[in-house]
Amino acid sequence: MAQKIKQLVGAAQRILVIQADNPDADSLGSSLALEHILGDLGKDVYMYCGVDIPTYLRYMNGWDRVLNKLPSNFDLSFIVDASTYTLFDQLEKTGHWGWVKGKPCVVLDHHGTAQNPLDFATISVVDDRDVASTGQLIFRIARQVDWRISPEAAEHIMTSILGDTQGLMNDLTQPSTYRAMADLTELGANRAKLEEQRREYGRMPEIIYRYRGRLIERTELAADGTIAFVTVPQEEINEYSPLYNPGPLVQFDMLQIQGVRLSLVFKTYDNGRVTAAIRSNNGSPIAGKLAEHMGGGGHAYAAGFKIEDGRSYADVKTECLRHATELLQGLDQTIEAN
């Protein structure tokens, strides 16, 4: 498969790298890594995301090169960290899927759980067996075909791994992940520097600090204290999202509550849309299964979904919490049986 990807790249000059409409450290890190790797091969590389890159990710050098309008002139596209139509609202709304489908396309993803998969890809590599992130998958493919990994590309791949493993703290982290981290360090990635950049850029304005406190105060618990959730309405999305995404602002704090295994940040919109970001603690790998049940996708510890079929937020929340509780109970029964 790696050799087929190499052949497609060799035949192309203008290459487009596409992220889904919910960018995170893995999708952005993967895009930036490919930009460097393919650029070193003499290719013209363009990066696209249907939404603006969230503020909390802007510590990653090169984020401002990501376009929010799809270029029409390209020979080959890569879709990274996503393998489902569900995560590409903007391409659907603009009618630009035709541009992507009309050219060779390589899908690279490590999410094993997804509904409505992209069915047009020339090559699709969806591997969740022993890679912790799409960035690690790209690293593996690049080594198989002897593509150069510059220090800049190595840092972006390392960032993608750290993002999806919660800093190598969940069980997406496998022996191959540690080996990749060591190899990336030898190639010039500096984890300490990356962490300092992330912390420095993560500093928040006072208004966001106080808003964080309000979200923490509004956090509710369900399923005997094993699920924490909070709701962010449209008016707060409008006011605070330009400064800091409410989900990352509070979600990992929710996972620090004693007994909590799963955290949910619901967002409700005036047009009836409901979205949810799902994160789970190590040992409770159900985020992807919950998202799939609700029509979304993701991996074991980080996933999400959106509902646009007219169901009320109350109904969506009830169904989500019900199924999450069932998944946690089923996980406990499996552990006990073993």
C-alpha positions as CSV (number, residue, x, y, z in Angstrom):
1,M,0.0,0.0,0.0
2,A,2.8,2.4,0.8
3,Q,4.4,1.9,-2.6
4,K,1.1,2.7,-4.3
5,I,0.9,5.9,-2.3
6,K,4.4,6.7,-3.4
7,Q,3.4,6.2,-7.0
8,L,0.4,8.5,-6.7
9,V,2.6,11.2,-5.1
10,G,5.2,10.8,-7.8
11,A,2.7,11.4,-10.5
12,A,1.3,14.6,-8.9
13,Q,2.6,18.1,-8.5
14,R,-0.1,20.0,-6.7
15,I,-1.2,18.1,-3.6
16,L,-4.1,19.1,-1.3
17,V,-4.2,17.9,2.3
18,I,-7.7,18.0,3.8
19,Q,-8.7,18.0,7.5
20,A,-12.2,17.4,8.8
21,D,-14.3,20.3,10.2
22,N,-13.3,19.3,13.8
23,P,-9.6,19.9,13.7
24,D,-7.5,18.6,16.6
25,A,-3.8,18.2,17.3
26,D,-3.6,15.0,15.3
27,S,-5.3,16.3,12.2
28,L,-3.4,19.5,12.2
29,G,-0.1,17.8,13.1
30,S,-0.7,15.3,10.3
31,S,-1.4,18.0,7.8
32,L,1.6,20.0,8.7
33,A,3.9,16.9,8.7
34,L,2.7,16.0,5.2
35,E,3.2,19.6,4.0
36,H,6.9,19.3,5.0
37,I,7.4,15.7,3.8
38,L,5.8,16.3,0.4
39,G,7.3,19.8,0.1
40,D,10.8,18.2,0.5
41,L,9.9,16.0,-2.5
42,G,9.4,19.2,-4.6
43,K,5.6,19.1,-4.5
44,D,3.3,22.2,-4.2
45,V,1.3,21.4,-1.0
46,Y,-1.9,23.2,0.1
47,M,-3.8,22.5,3.3
48,Y,-7.5,22.9,3.7
49,C,-9.9,22.8,6.7
50,G,-13.6,23.9,6.3
51,V,-13.4,25.8,9.6
52,D,-10.9,28.2,11.1
53,I,-8.2,26.4,13.1
54,P,-9.1,26.7,16.8
55,T,-7.1,29.1,18.9
56,Y,-5.8,26.4,21.3
57,L,-4.0,24.7,18.4
58,R,-2.3,27.8,17.1
59,Y,0.9,27.1,19.0
60,M,1.7,24.7,16.1
61,N,4.0,26.5,13.6
62,G,2.3,26.7,10.2
63,W,-1.4,26.6,11.3
64,D,-1.9,29.9,9.5
65,R,-1.1,28.2,6.2
66,V,-4.3,26.1,6.4
67,L,-6.9,27.5,3.9
68,N,-10.6,27.6,4.7
69,K,-11.5,27.7,1.0
70,L,-10.9,24.6,-1.1
71,P,-8.5,25.1,-4.0
72,S,-9.9,23.8,-7.3
73,N,-6.6,23.1,-9.0
74,F,-4.8,20.1,-7.6
75,D,-3.7,16.7,-8.8
76,L,-4.0,14.5,-5.7
77,S,-5.5,14.9,-2.3
78,F,-4.8,13.4,1.1
79,I,-7.6,13.2,3.7
80,V,-6.1,12.9,7.2
81,D,-7.5,11.8,10.5
82,A,-11.0,11.2,9.1
83,S,-12.6,8.5,7.0
84,T,-16.3,9.4,7.1
85,Y,-18.5,11.9,5.2
86,T,-20.1,12.9,8.6
87,L,-17.1,15.1,9.4
88,F,-17.1,17.3,6.3
89,D,-20.1,19.6,6.5
90,Q,-18.5,22.4,4.6
91,L,-17.6,20.3,1.6
92,E,-21.2,19.1,1.5
93,K,-22.6,22.6,1.8
94,T,-20.4,24.1,-0.8
95,G,-20.8,21.2,-3.2
96,H,-17.1,20.8,-3.5
97,W,-17.0,17.0,-2.9
98,G,-17.0,16.7,-6.7
99,W,-13.6,18.4,-6.9
100,V,-12.2,15.9,-4.4
101,K,-13.9,12.9,-6.0
102,G,-12.7,13.8,-9.4
103,K,-9.0,13.4,-8.6
104,P,-7.0,10.6,-7.0
105,C,-7.4,10.6,-3.2
106,V,-5.6,8.9,-0.3
107,V,-7.4,8.6,3.0
108,L,-5.2,8.1,6.1
109,D,-6.9,7.5,9.4
110,H,-6.4,5.6,12.6
111,H,-10.1,5.7,13.7
112,G,-11.5,2.2,13.6
113,T,-15.0,3.4,14.3
114,A,-16.9,5.5,11.7
115,Q,-20.3,5.5,10.0
116,N,-20.9,6.6,6.4
117,P,-17.2,5.9,5.3
118,L,-15.6,7.7,2.4
119,D,-16.2,5.3,-0.5
120,F,-14.4,7.1,-3.3
121,A,-10.8,7.0,-2.2
122,T,-8.2,5.6,-4.5
123,I,-6.4,4.3,-1.5
124,S,-7.7,4.1,2.0
125,V,-5.5,3.2,5.0
126,V,-7.5,3.1,8.1
127,D,-5.3,1.4,10.7
128,D,-6.2,1.4,14.4
129,R,-4.3,-1.7,15.4
130,D,-0.9,-0.4,16.5
131,V,-0.7,3.3,15.7
132,A,-1.8,5.9,18.2
133,S,-2.5,8.7,15.8
134,T,-2.7,9.4,12.1
135,G,0.6,11.2,12.4
136,Q,2.2,8.0,13.5
137,L,0.6,6.2,10.5
138,I,2.1,8.9,8.2
139,F,5.5,8.4,9.9
140,R,5.3,4.6,9.3
141,I,4.4,5.1,5.6
142,A,7.1,7.7,5.1
143,R,9.8,5.3,6.4
144,Q,8.5,2.5,4.3
145,V,9.0,4.5,1.1
146,D,12.2,6.3,2.3
147,W,10.7,9.8,2.4
148,R,12.8,12.4,4.4
149,I,11.5,13.3,7.8
150,S,12.8,16.8,8.6
151,P,13.0,18.1,12.2
152,E,9.9,20.2,11.5
153,A,7.9,17.2,10.2
154,A,9.1,15.1,13.2
155,E,7.8,17.7,15.6
156,H,4.4,17.8,14.0
157,I,4.2,14.0,14.0
158,M,5.2,14.0,17.7
159,T,2.5,16.6,18.4
160,S,-0.1,14.4,16.7
161,I,0.9,11.5,18.9
162,L,0.9,13.5,22.1
163,G,-2.5,14.9,21.3
164,D,-4.3,11.6,20.8
165,T,-2.6,9.7,23.6
166,Q,-3.2,12.5,26.1
167,G,0.5,12.9,26.5
168,L,1.2,9.1,26.3
169,M,-1.2,8.6,29.2
170,N,-3.9,6.4,27.6
171,D,-3.8,2.9,26.3
172,L,-3.7,4.0,22.7
173,T,0.0,4.3,23.6
174,Q,1.7,1.0,22.5
175,P,5.2,-0.2,22.2
176,S,5.3,1.1,18.6
177,T,4.4,4.5,19.9
178,Y,7.3,4.7,22.2
179,R,9.6,3.5,19.5
180,A,8.2,6.2,17.2
181,M,8.7,8.9,19.9
182,A,12.3,7.8,20.3
183,D,12.9,7.9,16.5
184,L,11.3,11.3,16.2
185,T,13.5,12.6,19.0
186,E,16.5,11.4,17.1
187,L,15.2,13.2,14.0
188,G,15.1,16.5,15.8
189,A,11.8,16.7,17.6
190,N,12.0,18.2,21.1
191,R,9.2,17.2,23.3
192,A,10.1,19.7,26.1
193,K,10.0,22.6,23.6
194,L,6.7,21.4,22.2
195,E,5.2,21.3,25.6
196,E,6.4,24.7,26.5
197,Q,5.0,26.1,23.3
198,R,1.6,24.5,24.0
199,R,1.5,25.8,27.6
200,E,2.5,29.3,26.5
201,Y,-0.1,29.5,23.9
202,G,-2.7,28.0,26.2
203,R,-2.6,31.0,28.5
204,M,-6.0,32.5,28.5
205,P,-7.5,35.9,28.9
206,E,-9.1,36.7,32.2
207,I,-12.6,36.5,30.6
208,I,-11.9,33.0,29.5
209,Y,-10.5,32.0,32.9
210,R,-13.7,33.2,34.6
211,Y,-15.9,31.5,31.9
212,R,-14.0,28.2,32.6
213,G,-15.1,28.5,36.2
214,R,-18.7,28.9,35.1
215,L,-18.5,25.8,33.0
216,I,-17.0,23.8,35.9
217,E,-19.8,25.1,38.1
218,R,-22.4,24.0,35.6
219,T,-20.9,20.5,35.1
220,E,-23.4,17.7,35.9
221,L,-22.8,14.1,36.8
222,A,-24.7,11.0,35.7
223,A,-24.5,7.2,35.9
224,D,-23.5,7.2,39.6
225,G,-20.9,9.8,39.0
226,T,-19.1,8.0,36.2
227,I,-20.1,10.5,33.4
228,A,-19.6,14.2,33.6
229,F,-21.3,16.6,31.1
230,V,-21.8,20.2,30.4
231,T,-23.9,22.2,27.9
232,V,-22.7,25.2,25.9
233,P,-25.5,27.2,24.2
234,Q,-25.2,29.2,21.0
235,E,-24.8,32.5,22.7
236,E,-21.8,31.3,24.6
237,I,-20.3,29.7,21.4
238,N,-20.6,33.1,19.7
239,E,-19.1,35.0,22.6
240,Y,-16.2,32.7,23.7
241,S,-15.3,30.4,20.9
242,P,-13.3,33.1,19.0
243,L,-11.1,33.3,22.1
244,Y,-11.0,29.7,23.2
245,N,-12.9,26.5,22.3
246,P,-15.2,25.7,25.3
247,G,-14.6,22.0,24.9
248,P,-10.8,21.8,25.4
249,L,-11.2,24.6,28.0
250,V,-13.0,22.3,30.5
251,Q,-13.2,18.7,29.2
252,F,-10.0,17.4,30.7
253,D,-10.8,19.0,34.0
254,M,-14.0,17.0,34.0
255,L,-12.0,13.8,33.7
256,Q,-10.2,14.7,36.9
257,I,-13.3,14.4,39.0
258,Q,-13.0,11.3,41.2
259,G,-15.0,8.4,39.7
260,V,-15.5,10.0,36.3
261,R,-14.7,7.8,33.4
262,L,-16.3,9.8,30.5
263,S,-16.8,13.5,29.8
264,L,-19.2,15.1,27.3
265,V,-19.3,18.7,26.1
266,F,-22.6,19.3,24.4
267,K,-23.1,22.3,22.1
268,T,-26.6,23.5,21.2
269,Y,-27.3,25.8,18.2
270,D,-30.2,28.0,17.4
271,N,-30.9,26.1,14.2
272,G,-31.5,22.9,16.3
273,R,-28.1,21.3,15.7
274,V,-26.5,19.5,18.6
275,T,-22.9,18.4,18.8
276,A,-20.9,16.6,21.4
277,A,-17.2,16.1,22.1
278,I,-16.5,12.9,23.9
279,R,-13.4,12.1,25.9
280,S,-12.8,9.1,28.2
281,N,-10.3,8.2,30.8
282,N,-7.7,5.4,30.5
283,G,-9.4,2.1,31.0
284,S,-12.7,3.2,29.6
285,P,-12.2,3.0,25.8
286,I,-15.9,3.6,24.8
287,A,-15.8,7.1,23.2
288,G,-15.7,5.8,19.6
289,K,-18.5,3.3,20.2
290,L,-20.7,6.0,21.8
291,A,-20.1,8.4,18.9
292,E,-20.9,5.7,16.3
293,H,-24.2,4.9,18.1
294,M,-25.0,8.6,17.9
295,G,-24.1,8.9,14.2
296,G,-20.5,10.2,14.6
297,G,-17.1,8.6,14.9
298,G,-13.7,8.7,16.5
299,H,-11.4,6.4,18.4
300,A,-11.5,4.8,21.8
301,Y,-10.7,7.8,23.9
302,A,-11.7,10.8,21.7
303,A,-14.7,11.1,19.5
304,G,-17.7,13.2,18.6
305,F,-21.0,13.5,16.8
306,K,-23.5,16.0,15.5
307,I,-27.3,15.7,15.3
308,E,-29.2,17.7,12.6
309,D,-32.3,15.6,12.2
310,G,-34.7,17.8,14.3
311,R,-34.4,15.8,17.6
312,S,-34.5,18.0,20.6
313,Y,-31.4,18.5,22.8
314,A,-33.2,16.8,25.7
315,D,-33.8,13.7,23.6
316,V,-30.2,13.7,22.3
317,K,-28.8,14.1,25.7
318,T,-31.0,11.4,27.2
319,E,-30.1,8.9,24.5
320,C,-26.4,9.7,24.7
321,L,-26.3,9.3,28.5
322,R,-28.3,6.1,28.3
323,H,-26.1,4.4,25.8
324,A,-22.9,5.7,27.5
325,T,-24.1,4.1,30.7
326,E,-24.8,0.8,29.0
327,L,-21.4,0.8,27.4
328,L,-19.7,1.4,30.7
329,Q,-21.7,-1.3,32.3
330,G,-20.9,-3.7,29.5
331,L,-17.2,-2.9,29.8
332,D,-17.3,-3.7,33.5
333,Q,-19.1,-7.0,32.8
334,T,-16.5,-8.0,30.3
335,I,-13.7,-7.1,32.7
336,E,-15.3,-9.2,35.5
337,A,-15.8,-12.1,33.1
338,N,-12.2,-12.1,32.3
